[in-house]
């Protein structure tokens, strides 16, 4: 069994910078950059790269 937790770093960092620009830098905003889009992009990449 393999467990994968992955996030697209470019997407997360873009979201962090956007939040900083908007002045939303508190811990209560931490979950916004770590979203489904970030996970879906990286999970699809993991599936694509996984050997068959």
N, C-alpha and C positions, 0 to 999 in steps of 0.2 A: 504494500500500500504506500502510496506517495501522497504527501500533503504539500500543497503549494499555496503560499501566500505571496502574492506579487502585486506590485503597483508600478505604474508607468511614471518614472521619475520626472520626465519632462512635463507631464500633465500636472503632477503634484506641485512642482516648483512654479509653474505658470500660475496655478491657483493661489499659492502662497504670496507671490508677488502682487497678484491682483488684490488680494485681501489687504496686504500692506498698503497699497496705493489708496484703498478705500478707508484705511485707518482701523480696520478690524483685525487687531493683532493679539487679542486676548485668547486665553485658553478655551473659551467658550466657542471660538470659531475653528478650532483645530480639526474638527471632523469634516469641514467643508472641502479642503483639498484632497482628503483621502476618501474619494467618492467611488461610485459604481463604474463610472467611465474609466477611471484610472485602473481599477482592478480588472475590468473586462478587456481593456487593451493589452495589458500585460499577460493575462491568462490566455488570451488567444495567441500571443507570441509564444508562450510556453508550450502550448499544444502544437503549434507549427514547428517548433524546434525539437520537440520530443521525437526520439527514434520510434519507428513503427515496429 
